[in-house]
């Protein structure tokens, strides 16, 4: 992964599979979410040169919103 910074992820939002996504984490991989129950985005990115983080920013139709940043791993 550190040669190309490519990642592959399978995304579920409120139990609904959005799909499988592949991209370059160094440039940032952004998945747009546009469902009846949730809208927003999930973004994977590098922080501090070798930490892989995910930023989740969703507005839920029936229950407000959810926004957070979570460190997934250090390479």
N, C-alpha and C positions, 0 to 999 in steps of 0.2 A: 504494500500500500504506500509506503513512504517514497517510492520512486515515482509513482504517478499521482498519488493522493486520491485515487479512485475509491469510491465506496458504493455499496449496494445496501439499500434498506427496504424493509417491508413496513408500510405505515397503516395503522388502524386508528380511527378516530371514533370515540364512543362505540366501540365494538364493530364498526363498519370498515372493511378493508378498502383503503384508498388505492393501493396498488404497490408495485415494486418499482423502485427508482434507483437510478445509477447516476453518479456525477462526481465531480472533483470537489472534495471537501476544502481544499486550499482556496478555491475561488468561491466556495459557498454553494450548497445545494438547497434550493428552495422548492418546497412542494406547496402549491396553492390548494386550499380545501374549500370546496363550495358544495356543501350538502344541505339538505333541508334542516338538519339538526345542528349543524356547525359550519361556520365560515371563518376563514383566516389563513394562516400559513404555519408550516413547520420548516425550520431552517437549520441545517447542519453546517458548522463552520469550525475553523481552527482558532485557537486562542493561545497566547503565549508560545507560539511556534510549534508546539507538539501536543496540545490538548484538543481532543475532539469534543465539541459542545453541541447541544441542540437547543434551539429557541422555539418555544411553542407559544403561539398567539392566536387564540380561538375565541370567537363569540358564539356562545351556545344559545340556540333559539329559546329554550325553555328554562335556562338556569344561569343567566349572566354571562360571565366571560372567564377565561383562564389564560394566564400569561406567566411564563417561567423560563429560566435558563438552567440547564442541567449539564454538568460535566459527565461525559460518557466514558472516556478513557484517555490515558496518556500514552503516546507512542514512544 
